[in-house]
Amino acid sequence: MQPPLRKLYLLYHELRPSRSPYSYVLETTEFEKHLDLFAQLRSNGSSGLTPELTFDDGHISNFKYALPILHSRTMKARFFITVGWTGKKTNYMDWPQLKELHEAGQQIGAHGWTHTLLTHCNPKELYTELNTARLTLEDRLGTPITTMSLPGGRFNRRVLNACKEAGYANIFSSIPKAEPVLPGELIGRLNIRADMSLDWISNLFRPDSDTLSALGRRYRWKSAAQSLMGDHLYQKLWAILNRQETDREEEGEAANENPAHNQ
């Protein structure tokens, strides 16, 4: 009997032609291998788990590298945009590039206005991060924006309620779990890092694999550690472990990375 069909949303950030020590940067050649694997998984359907692609932040490499690679394989992704960075921050897309991405058939969602952790926002800040971001995207792109990606993956009930009130039907988190074909309000994703080999990712989609369950347990452990350590200390530890880059003029998305991006 064929296993029930589910989706696994995968989270990418920045692509580069060469290797980087920063774990959130993936080589373009590796991304191409990922897409070839996903095309194969989608065609045979034997695992019961369908890969879906998402990108966070709106880095220029999403337009420069990801879009042509996706186009060459007739594949689509969801791009969640930090709206206040668009056309303002070095190495991030400008509005013409984002519009071209949208017109190419890629899906666009919001990732806040400044990438601030939403759990830290007061009501006025929360309105800017959610409502102003959505309305600006809709005005610039001429399309409804109904999806939101949570900066840093952080949320609580207040944040989820605010997202719903702001008009978001689907809210993407960083909880590594499979989703039904028709997902609910809060959608989990697996954050893809450069140290995840192609074989490891392939094994993830095997019907008998328990890797995703193990990742879920690890996520719960990390969430407990965040609560105990507090965001400030946890962010410092995260930056060290992920070899976060610090050159703010030359290193692209990793240089401009908000410390709140530790998922």
VOBA-1610 file (N, C-alpha, C; in pm, whole numbers, padded with zeros to 5 digits, always signed):
BEGIN
Met+00084-00120+00000Met+00000+00000+00000Met+00088+00125+00000Gln+00053+00221-00085Gln+00129+00345-00092Gln+00106+00429+00033Pro+00214+00482+00094Pro+00198+00562+00215Pro+00120+00690+00187Pro+00051+00745+00288Pro-00025+00868+00267Pro+00067+00983+00228Leu+00019+01067+00137Leu+00101+01175+00086Leu+00107+01290+00185Arg+00229+01336+00215Arg+00252+01453+00299Arg+00355+01542+00232Lys+00372+01661+00285Lys+00470+01754+00231Lys+00573+01787+00338Leu+00697+01804+00292Leu+00803+01853+00379Leu+00856+01982+00320Tyr+00830+02093+00389Tyr+00876+02224+00344Tyr+01020+02244+00388Leu+01106+02279+00293Leu+01249+02296+00318Leu+01284+02444+00312Leu+01366+02490+00405Leu+01398+02631+00419Leu+01543+02659+00378Tyr+01560+02742+00276Tyr+01691+02787+00230Tyr+01705+02937+00258His+01829+02985+00250His+01856+03127+00271His+01937+03184+00155Glu+02069+03168+00162Glu+02158+03229+00062Glu+02229+03122-00019Leu+02249+03148-00148Leu+02328+03063-00236Leu+02453+03138-00280Arg+02562+03064-00299Arg+02685+03121-00353Arg+02752+03021-00445Pro+02830+03070-00543Pro+02903+02977-00631Pro+03014+02902-00560Ser+03062+02954-00447Ser+03172+02890-00375Ser+03130+02860-00231Arg+03207+02773-00169Arg+03176+02730-00034Arg+03199+02841+00068Ser+03117+02843+00172Ser+03132+02937+00282Ser+03129+02860+00413Pro+03203+02905+00514Pro+03197+02838+00644Pro+03065+02862+00716Tyr+02992+02964+00675Tyr+02864+02996+00740Tyr+02759+02893+00699Ser+02695+02831+00797Ser+02610+02716+00770Ser+02483+02748+00693Tyr+02445+02877+00685Tyr+02323+02912+00614Tyr+02349+02943+00466Val+02471+02929+00420Val+02505+02952+00280Val+02526+02818+00212Leu+02455+02797+00100Leu+02466+02672+00024Leu+02527+02701-00112Glu+02620+02615-00155Glu+02677+02629-00288Glu+02571+02605-00395Thr+02582+02679-00505Thr+02484+02664-00612Thr+02485+02523-00671Thr+02603+02462-00679Thr+02610+02326-00734Thr+02536+02228-00643Glu+02544+02249-00512Glu+02472+02162-00419Glu+02320+02185-00431Phe+02280+02310-00449Phe+02138+02338-00466Phe+02084+02270-00592Glu+02163+02269-00698Glu+02121+02200-00820Glu+02102+02051-00793Lys+02191+01992-00715Lys+02178+01850-00681Lys+02053+01826-00597His+02023+01919-00507His+01900+01907-00427His+01778+01904-00518Leu+01773+01997-00613Leu+01656+02004-00701Leu+01643+01879-00788Asp+01754+01825-00832Asp+01749+01702-00911Asp+01696+01586-00827Leu+01737+01581-00701Leu+01684+01479-00611Leu+01535+01499-00590Phe+01493+01623-00569Phe+01351+01649-00543Phe+01265+01617-00665Ala+01318+01644-00783Ala+01244+01610-00906Ala+01225+01459-00914Gln+01328+01385-00876Gln+01319+01239-00878Gln+01218+01191-00774Leu+01221+01248-00655Leu+01127+01209-00550Leu+00983+01238-00590Arg+00962+01351-00655Arg+00827+01387-00697Arg+00776+01296-00807Ser+00866+01251-00893Ser+00824+01168-01006Ser+00788+01026-00965Asn+00863+00969-00868Asn+00833+00831-00830Asn+00730+00821-00717Gly+00725+00922-00630Gly+00620+00927-00528Gly+00621+00812-00429Ser+00731+00740-00420Ser+00734+00620-00337Ser+00749+00649-00188Ser+00802+00766-00154Ser+00826+00793-00012Ser+00702+00843+00060Gly+00606+00895-00017Gly+00488+00953+00046Gly+00513+01091+00104Leu+00635+01143+00083Leu+00674+01273+00138Leu+00724+01359+00022Thr+00652+01467-00008Thr+00686+01552-00121Thr+00764+01674-00075Pro+00880+01702-00135Pro+00958+01821-00097Pro+00898+01948-00154Glu+00893+02053-00072Glu+00850+02186-00114Glu+00958+02285-00071Leu+00989+02382-00157Leu+01101+02473-00132Leu+01055+02611-00086Thr+01125+02663+00013Thr+01102+02801+00058Thr+01237+02869+00080Phe+01237+03001+00066Phe+01354+03084+00096Phe+01312+03196+00191Asp+01396+03229+00285Asp+01371+03341+00375Asp+01466+03457+00347Asp+01419+03578+00369Asp+01495+03703+00375Asp+01488+03789+00250Gly+01505+03729+00131Gly+01507+03810+00009Gly+01647+03849-00036His+01744+03763-00007His+01882+03791-00047His+01894+03796-00199Ile+01986+03875-00251Ile+02005+03892-00395Ile+02033+03759-00465Ser+02094+03664-00394Ser+02124+03534-00455Ser+01997+03457-00488Asn+01886+03488-00422Asn+01759+03424-00457Asn+01719+03458-00599Phe+01748+03581-00640Phe+01718+03626-00776Phe+01829+03585-00872Lys+01953+03606-00832Lys+02067+03585-00921Lys+02094+03438-00950Tyr+02079+03352-00848Tyr+02114+03211-00863Tyr+01993+03118-00852Ala+01912+03135-00748Ala+01802+03041-00726Ala+01701+03043-00840Leu+01661+03164-00884Leu+01559+03173-00989Leu+01601+03103-01118Pro+01721+03127-01173Pro+01758+03054-01296Pro+01764+02903-01277Ile+01812+02859-01161Ile+01821+02715-01137Ile+01681+02654-01126Leu+01592+02721-01056Leu+01454+02674-01048Leu+01390+02672-01187His+01411+02778-01264His+01352+02788-01398His+01402+02676-01488Ser+01530+02642-01477Ser+01587+02538-01563Ser+01526+02401-01536Arg+01467+02385-01419Arg+01407+02258-01381Arg+01255+02268-01367Thr+01199+02378-01411Thr+01054+02402-01407Thr+01000+02378-01267Met+01066+02437-01168Met+01025+02420-01030Met+00993+02556-00968Lys+00911+02552-00864Lys+00868+02674-00796Lys+00909+02668-00649Ala+00921+02787-00591Ala+00951+02798-00448Ala+00872+02915-00391Arg+00864+02921-00259Arg+00806+03035-00189Arg+00920+03120-00136Phe+00914+03249-00164Phe+01017+03341-00119Phe+00956+03438-00017Phe+01005+03430+00106Phe+00955+03516+00213Phe+01050+03635+00229Ile+00995+03754+00217Ile+01075+03875+00202Ile+01073+03961+00329Thr+01192+04000+00375Thr+01203+04102+00479Thr+01183+04236+00409Val+01062+04288+00418Val+01018+04394+00327Val+01096+04524+00346Gly+01128+04560+00470Gly+01202+04683+00495Gly+01343+04680+00443Trp+01397+04562+00409Trp+01531+04552+00353Trp+01530+04566+00201Thr+01414+04549+00138Thr+01404+04546-00008Thr+01439+04682-00067Gly+01540+04684-00154Gly+01584+04808-00214Gly+01658+04900-00120Lys+01685+04856+00002Lys+01750+04939+00103Lys+01881+04879+00153Lys+01884+04749+00169Lys+01998+04685+00232Lys+02089+04620+00128Thr+02217+04639+00146Thr+02315+04584+00052Thr+02300+04433+00040Asn+02306+04385-00086Asn+02300+04242-00117Asn+02163+04178-00097Tyr+02062+04262-00095Tyr+01924+04211-00094Tyr+01853+04260-00219Met+01749+04189-00260Met+01678+04226-00381Met+01620+04366-00372Asp+01610+04430-00490Asp+01537+04555-00498Asp+01397+04524-00553Trp+01314+04626-00565Trp+01177+04601-00606Trp+01163+04549-00749Pro+01238+04601-00847Pro+01228+04542-00981Pro+01266+04394-00985Gln+01368+04356-00909Gln+01408+04215-00905Gln+01300+04130-00839Leu+01243+04180-00731Leu+01138+04105-00664Leu+01015+04092-00753Lys+00983+04197-00824Lys+00869+04192-00916Lys+00894+04090-01028Glu+01018+04086-01079Glu+01052+03988-01182Glu+01043+03846-01127Leu+01085+03827-01004Leu+01073+03696-00938Leu+00926+03654-00932His+00842+03747-00892His+00698+03719-00884His+00639+03690-01021Glu+00675+03770-01121Glu+00620+03753-01255Glu+00670+03624-01322Ala+00779+03569-01270Ala+00829+03441-01319Ala+00750+03323-01264Gly+00650+03351-01181Gly+00565+03246-01128Gly+00603+03196-00991Gln+00706+03258-00930Gln+00743+03218-00795Gln+00647+03283-00695Gln+00629+03218-00582Gln+00533+03266-00481Gln+00605+03356-00380Ile+00537+03463-00342Ile+00596+03561-00252Ile+00516+03568-00122Gly+00586+03572-00011Gly+00525+03591+00120Gly+00606+03691+00201Ala+00557+03725+00318Ala+00622+03823+00404Ala+00709+03755+00509His+00816+03824+00547His+00907+03776+00652His+00933+03890+00751Gly+00828+03972+00770Gly+00840+04086+00859Gly+00893+04208+00786Trp+00908+04317+00861Trp+00960+04442+00805Trp+01109+04458+00833Thr+01154+04424+00954Thr+01294+04442+00992Thr+01360+04313+01039His+01291+04200+01029His+01341+04071+01076His+01351+04065+01229Thr+01279+04149+01298Thr+01277+04146+01444Thr+01198+04025+01492Leu+01243+03965+01602Leu+01166+03857+01662Leu+01029+03910+01702Leu+00924+03849+01651Leu+00789+03900+01676Leu+00749+03888+01822Thr+00807+03792+01891Thr+00776+03776+02034Thr+00830+03891+02117His+00921+03972+02060His+00978+04087+02131His+00906+04217+02100Cys+00810+04213+02009Cys+00746+04335+01960Cys+00632+04382+02049Asn+00622+04514+02066Asn+00503+04571+02129Asn+00394+04582+02021Pro+00272+04619+02055Pro+00164+04622+01955Pro+00195+04707+01832Lys+00256+04823+01851Lys+00288+04911+01738Lys+00392+04846+01647Glu+00495+04788+01707Glu+00599+04722+01629Glu+00543+04601+01555Leu+00456+04528+01622Leu+00396+04410+01562Leu+00313+04448+01440Tyr+00245+04561+01448Tyr+00166+04608+01335Tyr+00257+04637+01215Thr+00370+04700+01240Thr+00464+04730+01131Thr+00519+04601+01070Glu+00561+04509+01156Glu+00621+04385+01107Glu+00523+04301+01026Leu+00396+04306+01061Leu+00296+04221+00996Leu+00214+04297+00892Asn+00146+04401+00935Asn+00053+04471+00845Asn+00125+04557+00741Thr+00220+04639+00788Thr+00291+04725+00693Thr+00368+04641+00592Ala+00428+04533+00636Ala+00500+04445+00545Ala+00406+04387+00440Arg+00292+04336+00482Arg+00197+04276+00387Arg+00143+04379+00289Leu+00098+04493+00340Leu+00038+04595+00254Leu+00138+04651+00153Thr+00264+04665+00195Thr+00366+04715+00104Thr+00393+04615-00008Leu+00404+04489+00026Leu+00423+04386-00076Leu+00305+04384-00174Glu+00185+04390-00122Glu+00067+04387-00208Glu+00064+04508-00301Asp+00099+04625-00249Asp+00099+04746-00330Asp+00206+04740-00439Arg+00323+04692-00403Arg+00434+04688-00498Arg+00419+04579-00603Leu+00362+04465-00564Leu+00355+04350-00655Leu+00218+04332-00718Gly+00117+04398-00662Gly-00017+04386-00718Gly-00078+04249-00703Thr-00050+04184-00591Thr-00104+04050-00567Thr-00132+04033-00418Pro-00233+03953-00380Pro-00257+03929-00237Pro-00140+03855-00173Ile-00107+03894-00052Ile-00002+03828+00026Ile-00070+03764+00146Thr-00071+03633+00151Thr-00145+03562+00256Thr-00057+03467+00338Thr+00075+03469+00312Thr+00164+03380+00386Thr+00272+03460+00456Met+00311+03412+00573Met+00408+03479+00659Met+00508+03377+00713Ser+00635+03412+00709Ser+00739+03330+00770Ser+00788+03400+00896Leu+00791+03330+01006Leu+00825+03387+01136Leu+00976+03409+01150Pro+01023+03532+01166Pro+01166+03556+01186Pro+01220+03478+01306Gly+01330+03408+01283Gly+01388+03329+01390Gly+01302+03210+01431Gly+01190+03191+01363Gly+01100+03082+01399Gly+01025+03103+01529Arg+01035+03222+01587Arg+00978+03246+01719Arg+00831+03286+01712Phe+00752+03231+01801Phe+00611+03266+01806Phe+00553+03229+01942Asn+00441+03290+01971Asn+00356+03251+02084Asn+00213+03275+02039Arg+00118+03253+02126Arg-00021+03267+02087Arg-00052+03411+02048Arg+00006+03508+02115Arg-00018+03649+02080Arg+00028+03677+01937Val+00144+03625+01900Val+00196+03645+01766Val+00109+03577+01662Leu+00068+03454+01689Leu-00017+03382+01594Leu-00150+03453+01574Asn-00208+03504+01681Asn-00334+03578+01670Asn-00314+03706+01588Ala-00202+03774+01610Ala-00173+03896+01535Ala-00154+03867+01386Cys-00089+03755+01354Cys-00071+03716+01215Cys-00206+03691+01147Lys-00293+03623+01218Lys-00426+03596+01163Lys-00504+03725+01142Glu-00498+03816+01239Glu-00567+03944+01227Glu-00510+04029+01114Ala-00381+04012+01085Ala-00317+04089+00978Ala-00348+04034+00840Gly-00416+03921+00832Gly-00458+03868+00703Gly-00378+03751+00650Tyr-00296+03690+00735Tyr-00217+03576+00691Tyr-00291+03446+00717Ala-00312+03369+00610Ala-00383+03241+00623Ala-00290+03129+00664Asn-00163+03138+00623Asn-00065+03034+00655Asn+00060+03099+00713Ile+00107+03043+00824Ile+00222+03097+00896Ile+00329+02988+00900Phe+00445+03018+00844Phe+00552+02919+00831Phe+00652+02934+00946Ser+00676+02824+01014Ser+00764+02822+01130Ser+00895+02752+01094Ser+00972+02716+01197Ser+01096+02639+01178Ser+01087+02506+01252Ile+00967+02457+01271Ile+00947+02328+01336Ile+00966+02219+01231Pro+01063+02131+01246Pro+01089+02029+01143Pro+00988+01915+01150Lys+00885+01925+01068Lys+00782+01820+01067Lys+00713+01818+00933Ala+00659+01702+00898Ala+00584+01687+00774Ala+00444+01746+00791Glu+00386+01788+00680Glu+00255+01850+00681Glu+00161+01775+00585Pro+00031+01776+00614Pro-00063+01719+00517Pro-00065+01801+00388Val-00123+01746+00284Val-00128+01816+00156Val-00197+01950+00170Leu-00302+01955+00249Leu-00369+02081+00281Leu-00331+02118+00424Pro-00226+02200+00441Pro-00176+02228+00576Pro-00269+02321+00652Gly-00246+02327+00782Gly-00324+02414+00868Gly-00265+02553+00876Glu-00299+02624+00983Glu-00254+02763+01000Glu-00103+02772+01019Leu-00046+02687+01106Leu+00096+02689+01137Leu+00165+02574+01066Ile+00263+02607+00983Ile+00328+02508+00896Ile+00474+02492+00936Gly+00517+02370+00951Gly+00656+02342+00987Gly+00747+02339+00866Arg+00876+02360+00891Arg+00978+02354+00785Arg+01107+02298+00842Leu+01186+02241+00753Leu+01320+02194+00789Leu+01422+02293+00735Asn+01500+02351+00824Asn+01603+02446+00785Asn+01723+02372+00725Ile+01755+02400+00599Ile+01864+02332+00531Ile+01995+02405+00556Arg+02094+02331+00605Arg+02226+02386+00631Arg+02328+02323+00537Ala+02440+02390+00522Ala+02543+02344+00429Ala+02604+02211+00471Asp+02598+02177+00599Asp+02658+02052+00644Asp+02567+01931+00625Met+02449+01951+00569Met+02359+01840+00541Met+02393+01784+00403Ser+02446+01663+00399Ser+02488+01604+00272Ser+02367+01563+00189Leu+02390+01543+00061Leu+02283+01499-00028Leu+02231+01362+00014Asp+02321+01274+00056Asp+02278+01141+00102Asp+02190+01153+00226Trp+02226+01243+00317Trp+02146+01263+00438Trp+02007+01313+00402Ile+01999+01407+00310Ile+01869+01460+00269Ile+01789+01352+00198Ser+01854+01274+00114Ser+01785+01165+00044Ser+01728+01065+00144Asn+01807+01032+00247Asn+01761+00938+00349Asn+01641+00990+00425Leu+01634+01121+00438Leu+01523+01185+00507Leu+01389+01147+00446Phe+01387+01124+00314Phe+01263+01097+00242Phe+01233+00948+00229Arg+01316+00863+00285Arg+01286+00720+00282Arg+01167+00689+00372Pro+01077+00601+00328Pro+00958+00571+00408Pro+00989+00518+00548Asp+01103+00447+00563Asp+01137+00389+00691Asp+01230+00477+00775Ser+01255+00599+00730Ser+01349+00687+00800Ser+01285+00748+00925Asp+01364+00754+01032Asp+01317+00819+01155Asp+01390+00952+01177Thr+01459+01000+01072Thr+01539+01122+01084Thr+01454+01242+01121Leu+01338+01255+01057Leu+01252+01370+01084Leu+01202+01369+01228Ser+01171+01252+01279Ser+01129+01241+01419Ser+01241+01283+01513Ala+01364+01241+01480Ala+01480+01279+01561Ala+01502+01430+01557Leu+01481+01490+01442Leu+01495+01635+01430Leu+01388+01707+01513Gly+01270+01649+01518Gly+01164+01706+01600Gly+01202+01706+01747Arg+01262+01598+01793Arg+01306+01591+01932Arg+01417+01693+01958Arg+01507+01708+01862Arg+01615+01806+01876Arg+01558+01948+01881Tyr+01457+01973+01801Tyr+01394+02106+01801Tyr+01334+02136+01939Arg+01269+02039+01998Arg+01210+02061+02131Arg+01319+02086+02235Trp+01433+02018+02220Trp+01545+02042+02312Trp+01599+02184+02294Lys+01613+02227+02169Lys+01663+02361+02142Lys+01566+02467+02195Ser+01437+02442+02181Ser+01338+02538+02231Ser+01348+02551+02382Ala+01371+02438+02449Ala+01387+02442+02594Ala+01513+02520+02632Ala+01621+02501+02553Ala+01746+02572+02580Ala+01728+02722+02559Gln+01655+02760+02457Gln+01628+02902+02432Gln+01554+02965+02549Ser+01457+02891+02602Ser+01380+02943+02715Ser+01466+02961+02839Leu+01556+02866+02862Leu+01642+02871+02981Leu+01751+02977+02968Met+01810+02988+02850Met+01924+03077+02831Met+01881+03221+02801Gly+01762+03237+02744Gly+01720+03368+02698Gly+01773+03394+02558Asp+01704+03478+02482Asp+01740+03499+02342Asp+01880+03558+02324His+01918+03651+02409His+02047+03719+02389His+02164+03621+02399Leu+02168+03541+02503Leu+02277+03445+02521Leu+02270+03335+02416Tyr+02150+03290+02387Tyr+02135+03184+02288Tyr+02183+03230+02150Gln+02155+03355+02114Gln+02197+03409+01985Gln+02348+03412+01974Lys+02417+03446+02082Lys+02563+03448+02081Lys+02618+03308+02057Leu+02562+03209+02126Leu+02605+03072+02109Leu+02576+03024+01968Trp+02458+03058+01917Trp+02420+03017+01781Trp+02517+03074+01678Ala+02555+03199+01692Ala+02645+03264+01596Ala+02781+03193+01592Ile+02829+03149+01708Ile+02957+03078+01715Ile+02946+02942+01649Leu+02841+02867+01682Leu+02825+02732+01630Leu+02803+02730+01480Asn+02736+02833+01427Asn+02707+02837+01284Asn+02806+02920+01203Arg+02915+02966+01270Arg+03022+03040+01204Arg+02966+03160+01128Gln+02884+03236+01198Gln+02824+03353+01138Gln+02930+03453+01096Glu+02916+03508+00975Glu+03013+03600+00921Glu+02985+03742+00970Thr+03090+03826+00964Thr+03076+03959+01022Thr+03113+04072+00927Asp+03166+04041+00808Asp+03203+04146+00714Asp+03077+04203+00651Arg+03037+04322+00691Arg+02908+04377+00652Arg+02907+04437+00512Glu+03020+04448+00446Glu+03020+04506+00313Glu+03036+04403+00202Glu+03099+04288+00234Glu+03135+04197+00126Glu+03072+04059+00135Glu+03016+04023+00248Glu+02978+03884+00266Glu+02829+03857+00246Gly+02755+03950+00190Gly+02619+03921+00151Gly+02526+03899+00267Glu+02432+03808+00248Glu+02327+03784+00346Glu+02382+03746+00481Ala+02489+03666+00480Ala+02545+03625+00608Ala+02600+03743+00685Ala+02652+03842+00616Ala+02705+03960+00683Ala+02594+04043+00742Asn+02483+04054+00668Asn+02372+04136+00713Asn+02275+04061+00802Glu+02307+03937+00830Glu+02216+03852+00905Glu+02181+03910+01041Asn+02055+03924+01065Asn+02008+03967+01195Asn+02031+03853+01294Pro+02083+03880+01413Pro+02104+03773+01509Pro+01977+03695+01542Ala+01862+03755+01516Ala+01736+03686+01543Ala+01711+03571+01449His+01801+03548+01353His+01777+03447+01252His+01822+03308+01294Asn+01840+03286+01421Asn+01891+03157+01467Asn+01778+03057+01484Gln+01753+02979+01380Gln+01646+02881+01383Gln+01701+02744+01412
//
